[in-house]
Amino acid sequence: MLYPEICYSGKEKEEGEIKERMSPQDKVERVLKEIHVTFSKSEMVDGHPDKVIIDRKKFLGLLDRLNQGIYDMMDQYEQTRQSRNNAERAFRKKGDEIIEAAKEIHARGVEVVAVSLGADGSLAVSDEGVFRAIVPRIDAVNTVGCGDSMIAGFALGFAEGLGMEETLRKASAISAAAALREETGYFVMEDMQRLYPQIKIEKM
């Protein structure tokens, strides 16, 4: 006796598995492509070159799949938006906690308190206020020693008599430039100079 599940060919099973792994956007693109192929292969109506004969059942099936794909894309967008909002709220809450901790340390006598946030930049608290550095996205190669590079950048900024805002910008540029090189604690001046104007400083 043959069971339905073992009557499917390997190709059919493989195609089914591929469809399951496809994203909603890929599914929509696939249906649109099938619709295009259906129209291009359809027979023209005699005397009406702008009209073609379409299999109604097949075409309605394609439209159903297209509608479902669009709804799936909308659901995916909503889930992504909610996840991003949740992540942003969590980051703001964590950031507020970090700022309060840094302020407390500063109030106890530490002149400048700097906090690295990794790819999210850094914070600095001083008598001038609270500043946040927002760094551009980079293809980091080696992040070991980037914190030390930032400290060196702060020392350089202070030695040059820069204000807190420009000191934080320079320290962030040096730290980010160091992440672009395989050598630990090393950066190329051209990288730092290119990144420097891209770093945004916000006073919070």
C-alpha positions in Angstrom: 0.0 0.0 0.0 1.3 3.4 -0.9 0.9 6.4 1.4 0.5 9.9 0.0 3.5 11.3 1.8 5.9 8.9 0.1 4.4 9.5 -3.4 5.9 13.0 -3.6 9.1 13.2 -5.7 12.3 14.5 -4.2 12.0 17.6 -6.3 8.5 18.5 -5.0 9.7 18.1 -1.4 12.7 20.2 -2.1 10.6 23.0 -3.6 8.2 22.8 -0.6 11.1 23.2 1.8 12.5 26.2 -0.2 9.1 27.9 -0.1 9.0 27.5 3.7 12.4 29.1 4.0 11.6 32.0 1.7 11.0 35.4 3.2 7.6 37.2 2.6 9.4 39.6 0.2 10.9 36.7 -1.8 7.5 35.0 -2.0 5.9 38.2 -3.4 8.6 38.6 -5.9 8.2 35.0 -7.0 4.4 35.4 -7.5 5.0 38.6 -9.5 7.4 36.7 -11.7 4.9 33.9 -12.2 2.2 36.4 -13.1 4.6 38.0 -15.6 5.4 34.6 -17.1 1.7 33.7 -17.2 0.8 36.8 -19.2 3.8 36.5 -21.5 2.9 32.9 -22.4 -0.8 33.4 -22.7 -2.6 33.2 -26.1 -3.8 36.5 -27.6 -7.5 37.1 -28.3 -8.1 37.1 -32.1 -8.4 40.7 -33.3 -7.4 42.1 -29.9 -3.6 42.2 -29.6 -3.9 44.0 -26.2 -6.0 41.1 -24.7 -4.9 37.6 -23.7 -6.7 34.4 -22.6 -5.9 33.6 -19.0 -6.8 30.5 -17.0 -9.1 32.1 -14.4 -8.6 29.5 -11.7 -4.8 29.7 -12.0 -4.8 33.5 -12.0 -7.1 33.8 -9.0 -4.7 31.4 -7.2 -1.8 33.7 -8.0 -3.7 36.7 -6.8 -4.5 34.9 -3.5 -0.8 34.1 -3.0 0.1 37.7 -3.8 -2.3 39.0 -1.3 -1.1 36.6 1.4 2.5 37.6 0.6 1.7 41.2 1.0 -0.1 40.6 4.3 2.9 38.6 5.5 5.3 41.5 4.5 3.1 43.9 6.5 3.2 41.5 9.5 6.9 41.2 9.2 7.4 45.0 9.0 5.2 45.5 12.1 7.1 42.9 14.1 10.4 44.4 13.0 9.2 47.9 13.9 8.0 46.7 17.4 11.3 44.9 18.0 13.3 48.0 17.0 11.1 50.2 19.3 11.6 47.8 22.1 15.3 47.8 21.6 15.5 51.6 21.4 13.5 51.9 24.7 15.7 49.3 26.4 18.8 51.2 25.1 17.4 54.6 26.3 16.7 53.1 29.8 20.1 51.6 30.0 21.7 54.8 28.7 19.8 56.8 31.4 21.2 54.4 34.0 24.7 54.8 32.7 24.5 58.6 32.6 23.2 58.7 36.2 26.1 56.5 37.3 28.6 58.6 35.4 27.2 61.8 36.9 27.5 60.3 40.4 31.1 59.4 39.8 31.8 62.9 38.5 30.1 64.4 41.6 32.5 62.5 43.8 35.4 64.3 42.3 36.4 62.6 39.0 36.9 65.5 36.6 36.0 63.6 33.4 34.0 60.3 33.3 34.0 58.6 29.9 32.0 55.5 29.1 32.4 53.4 26.0 29.2 52.0 24.4 30.9 50.0 21.7 29.3 50.3 18.3 26.8 52.8 19.9 29.5 55.3 20.5 30.5 56.7 23.9 29.4 59.1 26.7 31.4 61.7 28.6 30.5 63.7 31.7 32.4 66.7 32.9 31.8 70.2 34.3 30.8 71.2 30.7 27.9 68.7 30.8 27.0 65.3 29.4 28.0 64.5 25.8 27.3 61.5 23.6 29.4 60.6 20.6 27.6 58.8 17.7 30.1 57.1 15.4 29.4 55.9 11.9 29.0 52.2 11.1 32.4 50.7 10.2 33.7 47.3 9.2 35.6 46.7 12.4 38.6 44.3 12.0 40.0 44.3 15.6 38.4 46.0 18.6 41.0 45.0 21.1 42.7 48.1 22.4 40.1 50.5 21.1 39.3 51.6 24.7 43.0 52.3 25.3 43.1 54.2 22.0 40.1 56.3 23.2 42.0 57.2 26.4 44.9 58.3 24.4 42.6 60.4 22.3 41.3 62.1 25.5 44.8 62.7 26.7 45.7 64.3 23.3 42.6 66.5 23.3 43.3 67.7 26.8 47.0 68.4 25.9 45.8 70.5 22.9 43.4 72.5 25.1 40.3 71.3 23.3 36.9 71.5 24.9 34.9 68.4 26.0 33.0 68.2 22.7 36.0 68.2 20.4 38.0 66.1 22.8 35.3 63.4 22.7 35.1 63.7 18.9 38.9 63.2 18.5 39.0 60.3 21.0 36.1 58.6 19.2 37.7 59.0 15.8 41.0 57.5 17.0 39.2 54.6 18.7 37.1 53.9 15.6 40.2 54.2 13.3 42.0 51.7 15.5 39.2 49.2 15.0 39.9 49.2 11.3 43.3 47.8 11.6 44.5 44.3 12.5 47.3 45.6 14.7 46.2 46.2 18.3 46.4 49.7 19.5 47.3 51.1 16.1 45.6 53.4 13.7 46.3 55.2 10.4 46.0 59.0 10.5 44.1 59.0 7.2 41.4 56.8 8.7 41.1 59.1 11.8 40.9 62.2 9.6 38.2 60.6 7.4 36.1 59.5 10.4 36.5 62.7 12.4 33.9 64.8 10.6 31.5 61.9 10.5 31.2 61.7 14.3 28.2 63.5 15.8 28.4 64.9 19.3 25.1 65.5 21.1 24.9 67.5 24.4 22.4 65.7 26.6 
